[in-house]
């Protein structure tokens, strides 16, 4: 497996948030993480990417232990984190935002490959990122993460605040990347309908613990999953 999380505990000071989290993501696989607000999803990504230091457990990437490594080193190890709310540099151009993602590669990145994924950015390259639409800023944020040529990418709520058409476009790109670049993709997403369409497996979190794992087709049949995240009574997956 490319990304392996084993027995991970983490939190903030005296506040324990994650408890014994374990799962794996292989190359060419999308694993969705779902759960209600406060389940610990964002904390999980922050612990994996070095923004907070786990108090127990381990994270390995391609067999290399990266637990607790500084966040600024992670891109060099092959892991990129696309955080919630895009977090572009608003005064910098689209091109400069993208090139910052190539810092771990000495400033050398394949901008053309990003523009093939997100063609609408092609005419925005000299524009300040802060003047873009929310969907376009999300494309810049994902593109910036890809400029480091990662083996694994973790994304926090990439669909938040976006129109359904843009959400579908971003999900299609993630699905393509998974196959074409054989990326390991870990996707935290409140839009469970959208994430289940592209995910190979899913992890359900509740109060900082993994409570269920399985394929989307398996999980949608469970009343507790369907009622909590998909609405209404459980129905067989098509």
C-alpha positions, 0 to 999 in steps of 0.5 A, a space after each residue: 500500500 502507498 499510504 498507510 495509517 496505523 493506530 493514529 492518535 492526535 489532538 490539540 494540547 489536552 484535547 484528544 480528537 483521533 483514537 486508533 485510526 487505521 486504514 490504507 490507500 493504494 496507488 490508483 485508489 480513491 478512499 473517501 472519508 465521511 463523517 459528521 462535523 466534529 468527527 475528526 476528518 480535518 484533524 486526520 488530514 492535518 495529522 497525516 500531513 504534519 500540520 499537527 504531531 500525532 501522539 501515537 501510531 504511524 503514517 508511512 508513504 511508500 514504506 517510508 515513515 513520515 509520522 510527525 515530519 514537518 509539513 513543509 517537508 511532505 511534498 518532498 516525500 511525495 505527499 501533498 495536502 489540498 486544505 479546505 477553503 482553497 487557501 490560494 495566495 490571493 494577490 499572486 497570479 494563477 501561474 505563480 500559485 501553481 509554480 509555488 507547488 513545484 517548490 519541492 522539485 526545485 521550481 520545475 513543474 509541468 504547468 501544461 499538464 495542469 492546464 490540460 486538467 483544468 482548461 479554464 485556467 489557461 486564460 487566467 494565468 496572469 490573473 490574481 488568484 483572489 479574483 477567480 470564482 470559487 471553483 476556479 480557485 479550487 482548481 488552482 489549489 488542486 493544480 498547485 498540489 499536483 505540481 509537486 508530482 506527488 504519489 499521494 494527495 489528500 484533499 479536504 472538502 474540495 466541493 464545499 461552496 461550489 456549484 454542482 457542475 463544478 463539483 462534477 468537473 473536479 470529481 471527474 478530474 480526481 478520478 482521471 488522476 487516480 487512473 492516469 497517474 496512479 495516485 493514491 487519493 484520500 478524499 474528505 468530503 461532506 458531499 457523500 453522493 459525489 465522493 461515493 461516485 468516484 471512491 473505491 473504498 470509504 472510511 466512516 468516522 464518528 467521534 474520532 474513530 473509524 466505525 465502518 469501512 467498505 466499498 460505497 456499494 456496501 456502505 450505502 446498504 447500511 441504514 446508519 450510513 444511508 440515513 446519516 449521510 445520504 438521506 432517507 431509508 437505505 436502498 440497494 446500490 445500483 
